[in-house]
Each structure stands twice: as structure tokens, then as C-alpha cells.
Amino acid sequence: MPLVFTLNGDEIRLDDIPDGMLLVDVLRDHLGLTGTKRGCETGTCGMCSVLVDGVLTRSCRTKAIDVAGRLVTTIEGIHGPDGALSDLQAAFLEHGAVQCGYCTPAMVLAAEALLRRHSDPTREQIRSAINGILCRCTGYMQIVDAIEATAAVRAGRNRRTGQNRTAGRRSDREQER
């Protein structure tokens, strides 16, 4: 069956996709985009996450035909204007939010989806947004820090001074200690 959708800004036309084929298989096996990981293959770990019309979606549970006519973004589609790392990806590196790297593509996509919906998320909103993606290396704190720092930079404020934050509010970071 034919499949046409937009992938990372480019129209994709595939002539013969078997009925029932999963999106993760199309991305990895037919299109060679291996940034989308196979993990549990049951939708539990979140490693296969991509954005479909801006919504975080488990590609191991999504039939390829269900993205016909839709916008799909994989980690390969996340980058800065010059093709280098995006500000979010750079923050992940700066904050030590990557170790083995297996969960990183899904974490970055989850964070990007959150930041598109909420320009100034709380640490609780950040934790909630990445909750469905398992990471066994970082302990999550560095990931939350990287996302929070990116939100601050995008909002044009200094994360350390908290400019533009509500005065007198105890920070989520202080409450975690």
C-alpha cells in the first residue's frame, strides 16, 4: 500500500508498505533513520518516540499507514538553523544529560514537544513530559536541568539569577534538596 507523509520537513512517498507495518520499521529499515530506537517493542520504554503533528508518539505502537498525510519528526529532524546541534541538544551535552545515549533521541523529542507547548515549564512539568521514557544512566536530574536551561535561554532570561521568575517563589530545585 502506498504511503505519503512529511518527514523532517520533506515529503516521503513509499510505494509498497505492507498493511500493519509499524512506523519504527519504516523509519529504521526503509528510510535508514536509526536515531529512532527499538527498545521494549511494547510501548513501555519510550525509546521509539517520535513527534507526529508535534505530539510525542510511540513509533513501535503506531502503524505506518496512520501517519499518512501527517508531519513526523525524528531526532534527525531536530537541529539548529545552521544544521548543527539545536540549543536543546547542546544543553543536554552541557549538563551531562547524555551517557550511553540510547534514550537521548526520545528525551530530546519529548523535551522539544514540551517546550513547544509550554515556553516556561516548571520542573514538575518537565518531569511529567519525560516520565514515559526510561533512562538507566543519568538519574534524570541532568535531563531536567538541560530542559529547564533551554527554556530559560529561549525565554531570554538567565537561569542562575532567575530573572523574569515570580519573586519570592522557592525554586523547584531548592525544593528537591
N, C-alpha and C positions, 0 to 999 in steps of 0.2 A: 504494500500500500504506500502511496506517495506521502511525503511529509514535508511541509514548508513552515518554517518558523524563523524568527530572528534570534541569532546567537551572537552575543557580544557586539551588537550593532550591525552585523552582516546577515543578509538573508541566506538561509540554508535551504537547499532543495535536495531531498533524498528520494530516489525513485521507488525503492523497494524495501520498505521497513516491515518486517513481519508483525502481524497483529499481536499485540501483547508484549512486544519488546519494551524493555524498560529504558527510561531516559538515561540512566547511568551507563547502560550498554551502548547506546547511540553515541553519547559523548566520548566515552573512552575507546570503544572498539571501532566505530565507524568514522569518527571525526578526529581521533588521536589526542583528545584533550584529557590528559591524565591527571590534571590538578584536582578533578573530582574523584574522590577516593571511594573505594569499596571497603566497607567495614563489616558490620554485622549482617548486612543484606536483609534486615528485618525492619529497618527504620528506627531502630532504637538508639544507635550511637551518634547519628547525625553527621558522620564523615562525608556522606554523599551529597550534602546540602548544596543547592544552587538557588539562585533567585529566579522565580517565574513571575513576570509582571511585578517585580520588586518585592515579592513575598518569599521568605525562606521556605524552601520546598525540598523534601527528601527525594532525590532522584532515583533511589532504589525502590521506591514505592509508587513512582509516577510512570504511567505508560507513556511512551514517546508520543503516541498519537494525541495525547491530552495537551501537548504544547503546540499543536498546530495553530498557526496564526498568532502565537504569543511571543513575548520577549523573554529570552532566557539569558541569564548572566552567570558565567562560571568565574572562577578565580582568574582565569586567563583574560577576562574582560575588565578586571579591576587594575587600574594603573593610573599614574599621573598624566597630565596633559602631554608631556613630552615622551611618554611611553615608559618612563622609569617607574619606580615604586610609587604607589599612592601615599598620601600623608598617613593614612591608617596603617598601611604595610610598614612604612618607615617607623611609626610609633611602636609597632609590635617588636621590631628589631631593637629599638632604643630601650624599651622597657623589659627586655628579656622574655617576651611573651611567646617565643618560639624555642623549642628544644628539638624534639625529634622531627617536628614539622608535619606529622600526619594529620593532626586536627586543624592546622593553621588555615588551609583554604576555607573550610567551613566556618571557622571562627571569624575570619575576615568578612566573609559574606554575611554572617549573622550580624556582625557589628555594623557593616555598611547599611543593611536593611534597617537597623535600629536608628542609626544616625540620619537616615533619610526621613524617617517618621518623627523623630524627636531630636531636635538640634542640641538640646541641653539635658540629656538623660541623667537621672540620679544613678548612683552606684547600684541601687536595687533594680532599677530598670535595665541596667547593663547586665547584671547577673541573671535576670529573668530572660533576657534576649539570647544569652549563650547557654542557658540551662540545659537545653536538649542536645548539646554537643559534648561528648566525652573527651577529656584530656587527662592523660595519666602522668604527664611530665611537669607541668608548670604550677599546679596548685591553683590556677585561675586568677590569683591576685594580680599577677603581672599583666594578664589579658585585660582585666577590668581597668587597671591603671592605664594601659595603652589606649583603650577606647575612650576613657574619660579625658585623657590628654588630647586626643584627636578632636573630641567635641569642643574642648576649650580653645584649641587653636582655630578651629573653624568658626567659633563664635568671636574670635578676636580678643580673647582675654588670656591673662597669664594664669596658668593652672596653680602655680605656687602661691600667688598672692590672693587668688580667688576673686579678683576684680569682676564686677558685674554679678556676683553672687549675693544672695539675700544677707544683709548684715546681721550679725549675731547668731546666725544659724550654725549649729555644730555640724561639722562636715561628716559625711558618711565614713570617711577614712578614720576620723577620730573615734567614731562610734564603734568601729570594728576592733579597735585596740583593747 
